[in-house]
């Protein structure tokens, strides 16, 4: 679960696209992208505009024996997803 990177300035588009390209090189079970900077890039990953939407999705899943990597700028509020998973 990766939240958008904030305060990237003119590099925002290039850095988000680069990150998606790096993720595509690996065989992840599931990738969730959160934040509008990820929206324009075509990929097979699950995408949410906001962390609250991703949290609602996560809460509706039946996770068992699952590990999560959650990363994002503070402005992405990725802790909302972690809180939803813990419930």
C-alpha positions as CSV (number, residue, x, y, z in Angstrom):
1,X,0.0,0.0,0.0
2,X,1.7,3.1,-1.2
3,X,0.4,6.6,-0.7
4,X,1.2,9.5,-3.0
5,X,4.4,11.5,-2.4
6,X,3.9,15.1,-1.4
7,X,5.9,18.2,-2.0
8,X,7.7,16.8,-5.1
9,X,7.1,20.0,-7.1
10,X,7.6,19.7,-10.8
11,X,9.0,16.2,-10.3
12,X,5.7,14.9,-9.0
13,X,4.5,13.3,-12.3
14,X,7.9,11.7,-13.2
15,X,8.5,10.3,-9.7
16,X,5.0,8.7,-9.4
17,X,5.3,7.2,-12.8
18,X,8.8,6.0,-12.0
19,X,7.6,4.4,-8.8
20,X,4.8,2.5,-10.6
21,X,7.4,1.3,-13.1
22,X,9.6,0.0,-10.3
23,X,6.7,-1.8,-8.7
24,X,5.8,-3.5,-12.0
25,X,9.2,-5.2,-12.0
26,X,8.3,-7.3,-9.0
27,X,5.7,-10.0,-8.4
28,X,3.6,-8.6,-5.6
29,X,0.5,-10.4,-4.5
30,X,-1.5,-7.1,-4.5
31,X,-0.5,-3.4,-4.8
32,X,-2.8,-0.6,-3.6
33,X,-2.0,2.9,-4.7
34,X,-3.5,5.8,-2.8
35,X,-3.7,9.4,-4.0
36,X,-4.5,11.4,-7.1
37,X,-0.9,11.6,-8.4
38,X,-1.1,7.9,-9.2
39,X,-4.4,8.1,-11.1
40,X,-3.1,9.0,-14.7
41,X,-0.8,6.0,-15.0
42,X,-2.2,2.8,-16.5
43,X,-1.5,-0.3,-14.4
44,X,-3.2,-3.3,-12.9
45,X,-3.0,-2.1,-9.3
46,X,-5.9,-1.3,-7.1
47,X,-6.3,2.5,-6.9
48,X,-8.0,4.8,-4.4
49,X,-8.2,8.6,-4.5
50,X,-8.0,8.9,-0.7
51,X,-6.8,6.8,2.2
52,X,-10.3,6.7,3.7
53,X,-11.5,4.9,0.6
54,X,-8.6,2.4,0.8
55,X,-9.4,1.9,4.5
56,X,-13.1,1.1,3.7
57,X,-11.9,-1.5,1.2
58,X,-9.3,-2.9,3.6
59,X,-11.9,-3.2,6.3
60,X,-14.2,-5.2,4.0
61,X,-11.5,-7.8,3.3
62,X,-11.0,-10.9,5.3
63,X,-7.2,-10.8,5.8
64,X,-5.6,-13.8,7.6
65,X,-1.9,-14.5,7.9
66,X,-1.1,-11.4,5.9
67,X,1.8,-8.9,6.0
68,X,1.4,-5.4,4.9
69,X,3.9,-2.8,3.7
70,X,2.3,0.7,4.1
71,X,4.2,3.7,3.0
72,X,3.2,7.3,2.1
73,X,3.8,10.9,2.8
74,X,2.2,12.2,6.0
75,X,-0.3,14.0,3.9
76,X,-1.5,10.6,2.5
77,X,-2.8,9.7,5.9
78,X,-2.0,6.0,5.4
79,X,-2.6,5.3,9.1
80,X,-6.3,5.3,8.3
81,X,-5.7,2.0,6.4
82,X,-3.7,0.5,9.3
83,X,-6.4,1.4,11.7
84,X,-9.0,-0.3,9.5
85,X,-7.0,-3.4,9.1
86,X,-6.6,-3.8,12.9
87,X,-10.3,-3.8,13.5
